[in-house]
Amino acid sequence: MTTITSIDPSLYLSNQSTQRAPLSELGKDEFLKLLVAQMQNQNPMNTMDEGEFIAQMATFSSLEQMMNMSKSMELLVNNQLVSPAIQYSHMIGETVNYRTFDEETGREKGIESSKVVSVSQQDGWAVFHLENGEKIYADTVIEVGTSGQETDDESENNVTDPSDNEEGEE
């Protein structure tokens, strides 16, 4: 046998509040509704001045543009808040070339290559943790995707001298 449970009386439409809370500012929808209501209820013998109507439409247009700009700025700020570790996570597994410096003198020692194992964040900057155990800032990377040793060897092996050609052709 089924039992019927009682219905909460607060859910009845007659018990719902009919008052509306006023907004502290007008949006573009409210402005457009006011403009349409004004046009519908104007005195047919004394219509709205064309200049006034054009000024109101210009105000509506500038309001819409300001709202669009506000949304764009909010999106830009939110994008800037993304963690540098997340922004550079695509670098994991990539080989990077970077300059190394002597800690005592500050002079450049050379260029090293290593694979990125992980990415972290330090003081708002992305830090690459490399396969060779070093940690470098992302902005110190000078090349991505090739090892410095391989590119030098490959370029030496691929250079051909036309005089080495067996038939003497170029």
For each residue, the residues with C-beta under 8 A, 3 or more apart:
1:
2:
3:
4:
5:
6:
7: 11
8: 11
9: 12 15
10: 15
11: 7 8 15
12: 9 15 16
13: 16
14:
15: 9 10 11 12
16: 12 13
17:
18:
19:
20:
21:
22:
23: 26 27 30
24:
25:
26: 23 30 31 34
27: 23 30 31 67
28: 31 32 60 63 64 67
29: 32 33
30: 23 26 27 33 34
31: 26 27 28 34 35 59 60 63
32: 28 29 35 36 60
33: 29 30 36 37
34: 26 30 31 37 38
35: 31 32 38 39 56 57 60
36: 32 33 39 40
37: 33 34 40 41
38: 34 35 41 42 48
39: 35 36 42 48
40: 36 37
41: 37 38
42: 38 39 46 47 48
43: 46 47
44: 47
45:
46: 42 43
47: 42 43 44
48: 38 39 42 52 53
49: 52 53
50: 53 54
51: 54 55
52: 48 49 55 56
53: 48 49 50 56 57
54: 50 51 57 58
55: 51 52 58 59
56: 35 52 53 59 60
57: 35 53 54 60 61
58: 54 55 61 62
59: 31 55 56 62 63
60: 28 31 32 35 56 57 63 64
61: 57 58 64 65
62: 58 59 65 66
63: 28 31 59 60 66 67
64: 28 60 61 67 68
65: 61 62 68 69
66: 62 63 69 70
67: 27 28 63 64 70 71
68: 64 65 71 72
69: 65 66 72 73
70: 66 67 73 74
71: 67 68 74 75
72: 68 69 75 76
73: 69 70 76 77
74: 70 71 77 78
75: 71 72 78 79
76: 72 73 79 80
77: 73 74 80 81
78: 74 75 81 82
79: 75 76 82
80: 76 77
81: 77 78
82: 78 79 86 87
83: 86 87 121
84: 87 88 119 121 124 125 126 138
85: 88 89 119 120 121 126
86: 82 83 89
87: 82 83 84 126
88: 84 85 91 119 126 128 138
89: 85 86 92 119
90: 94
91: 88 94 96 116 119 128 138 144
92: 89 116 117 118 119
93: 115 116
94: 90 91 115 116 144 145
95: 113 114 115 116 144 145 146 147
96: 91 113 114 115 116 128 130 136 141 143 144
97: 111 112 113 141 142 143 144 146 147 148
98: 111 112 113 114 136 140 141 142
99: 108 110 111 140 142
100: 108 109 110 111 112
101: 106 107 108 109
102: 105 106 107 108 109
103: 106
104:
105: 102
106: 101 102 103
107: 101 102
108: 99 100 101 102
109: 100 101 102
110: 99 100
111: 97 98 99 100 142 148
112: 97 98 100 132 134 148
113: 95 96 97 98 146 147 148 149
114: 95 96 98 130 131 132 134
115: 93 94 95 96 130 131
116: 91 92 93 94 95 96 119 128 129 130 131
117: 92 129 130 131
118: 92 128 129
119: 84 85 88 89 91 92 116 126 127 128 129 138
120: 85 126 127 129
121: 83 84 85 124 125 126 127
122: 125 127
123:
124: 84 121
125: 84 121 122 137 138 139
126: 84 85 87 88 119 120 121 137 138
127: 119 120 121 122 135 136 137 138
128: 88 91 96 116 118 119 135 136 137 138 141
129: 116 117 118 119 120 135
130: 96 114 115 116 117 133 134 135 136
131: 114 115 116 117
132: 112 114
133: 130
134: 112 114 130
135: 127 128 129 130
136: 96 98 127 128 130 140 141
137: 125 126 127 128 140
138: 84 88 91 119 125 126 127 128 141
139: 125
140: 98 99 136 137
141: 96 97 98 128 136 138 144
142: 97 98 99 111
143: 96 97 146 148
144: 91 94 95 96 97 141
145: 94 95
146: 95 97 113 143 150 151
147: 95 97 113 150 151
148: 97 111 112 113 143 151 152
149: 113 152 153
150: 146 147 153 154
151: 146 147 148 154 155
152: 148 149 155 156
153: 149 150 156 157
154: 150 151 157 158
155: 151 152 158 159
156: 152 153 159
157: 153 154
158: 154 155
159: 155 156
160: 164 165
161: 164
162: 165 169 170
163: 168
164: 160 161
165: 160 162 168 169 170
166:
167:
168: 163 165
169: 162 165
170: 162 165
